[in-house]
Amino acid sequence: VQLQASGGGLVPAGGSLRLSCAASGMIFRTNLMAWYRQPAGKEREYVAQISRGGATIYADSVKDRFTISRDSAKNMIYLQINSLKPEDTAVYYCAAKKSFYVSPHSWGQGTQVTVSS
């Protein structure tokens, strides 16, 4: 398994959660890493991405509440989510990309985040 996400769960609105994604060494060293999410019955949408050097880009809808980070020593990607809203409920996926403006070429399995109102 090259990408494996974890950390989802049921959280009350206003709470916080940190998602983790474990990546294989090769994937981590050679790619930008990203998070996407897919609400039930909707299309998958972009959330955030981080370059190998730590540059980040966020979707406008989350940039004030979400923080993406990477730990090079552990080959891990994180997504800190604060002030959770019911509309954040979705399956969250980590992914690997070759550059900022292309689609991911590798996906992990998702982790479910459910925000209760």
N, C-alpha and C positions, 0 to 999 in steps of 0.2 A: 504494500500500500504506500503510495507516494505522498498522499495528503490525507490527514485524518483530523477532522474537527471534533471538538468536544466543548462542554461547558454550558450547554443550553439547559433550560428548565422553565418552571413556572414561577413568575415573579410578579409582585403587585406593581401597579402603575406607580411611577416615581422612584422605583428601585433601581438597582444597578446589577450588572452582570458582566463577567469577563469570559469571552469565548477564546478558546485556544485552538491552534492548528499545528499539528506536528508534521513536518515535511522531511522528505528524504534529503540527504546532504546535497545531492546533485541538483535536485529541483530548487532547493533553497539558495544555493550559491549562484545559480545561473539565471534566475528569474525575478521579476517583480512579483509580489504576492498581493492578493486581493481578497476582499470579502464581497460576496453577493448575498441576496436574500430573495426568497420566494414566498410571498403570502399565499395562503390556500386559495386556489382558483384563479391566481393571477400569474403573470409572467415573472420570470426571474429578473431582478433589478440590481444594478450596481450599487455598492455601498461605499467602499473605500479601497485604496491601494497604496502600496509602499514600495519604493525602489530599493535596490541593494544598498544604496547610500543613505536611505532613510527619508527621502523626499516623499511627501504624502499628498494625495488628492482625495477629496471627499465628495460624495453626492451632496448637493445643497440641502437636501432634506435632513441630513444627519450631522453636518459638520460641526454643529455647536454641542453635540451630545456624545458623539462617537470618537474614539481615539484608536487608531491602528498603530501597532508597533511590531518590531521584530527583534528577536534575540538570536544573534548569530552564533553564540556559543552553544545554544541548544537546538538550533534549527526550528525555532518556533515563531509563529505569528499569533498576535493577540488582537482582539477587538474589545476594548472597554466601552461598555454602553451605559450611559448614565441617564437619569430622568426618563426612564422607560415609559413609553406610551402604548396603549392597546394596539395602535397601528404599526408598532414594531413587531407584532406577532408574525412570525414567519419561520421557515426553515432557512438557516444561515449556512452558506457554503464558503469554504476557502478555495482559492484557485491560484494557478500560476500563469503568468503572462510574460511574453518576450519584451513588450514595451507598453508604455502607458496607453496608447491609443488603439490597441488591437484587442481582440477577444481572447479570453483564456484558452490555453490548449490543454490544461489538466485541471481536473476538479476533484475535490474530496467529497466524501459523503456528507450530508448535511447534519446539522444539529438543530433541534427544534427549540425555539424561544417562544414562550407564551406569556403574554402580559395580561394580567387580570385587571379589570377596571374597578 
